[in-house]
Amino acid sequence: MSGSLKDLLAHQAWADAKFFSAWQRSGLLQDEELRIRADHQVTVLEAFLQLLKGGDMALPERPTADCLELRARCEAAHEVYLALGHSLDKATLERTLRVPWFPDPPCVLSVSDILMQVCMHSQHHRGQNMARLRALGGQVINVDYIIWLWKQKPAARWS
């Protein structure tokens, strides 16, 4: 896999770990808006993993998870994405898949584009959640990609 895409997957894991740490420290664990958006973000991570693995696309119906469950699910998803980042070759990255939750016309994307979408989707919602934390008085840190690069590409720390 290209270095840039591997880096984006590693950055995403680091930034998500930072978000969940900030959320846990905030005392805002029951904020419904944060829970709904984080649940959506993690569910989409899991859905794209199922697509990439060729698995059943039926996602379980469940109530909106709490912060700790979401954090555990997010960490588990990132472990798989990071492993994928080290194992996918050029031919696999160029393979196309149909994204089943989009209506006609079919949404057919390369594995590479799907991984980019996963990173961009998470970045979008993580930014919304960081802004919400800040607006409610929580302490957040800058998780921009350039900050991650400047800090020498630290690994995600989930503990």
C-alpha positions, 0 to 999 in steps of 0.5 A: 500500500502507498505510504500516504494511505498507510499514513492516513490510516495510522493518523486516523487511529491516533486522532480517534484515540485522542478524541475518545480520551478527550471525551472521557476526560470531559465529563460529557459522556452522556451528551446525546449529540456526541454519542449519536455522531460517534456511534455513526462514525464507528458504525461506518468504520465497521461497515466498510471493514465488512465490505472490504472483507467480503462479509455480510453487510447486515449491521446489527440493530442496536441502541446508541452505544456509550463512550466506552463501548464506542471506544472499544469498537473503534480501537478494534476496527483500527487494529484491522485497518492498520493490519490491512495497511501493511498487507494490501498490494497494488492489485488489491488496492485497484480492485473495485467493490460496489458500495451497497448502501448507495442507490442506483446508479451503482457506487463502484470504487477501488479499495484504495478509494474506499480506504480514503473515504473511510479516513475522510469520513472519520475526519469529518465527524471527529472534527464535529465532535471535537468542536462540540466538546470544545463548545461544551467546555471540554479540553481538546487538542489539535489532531491535524495530520500535520501535528501527527507528522510533526510529532513523528507519527506517534502510534494510537494510544488507547489506554 
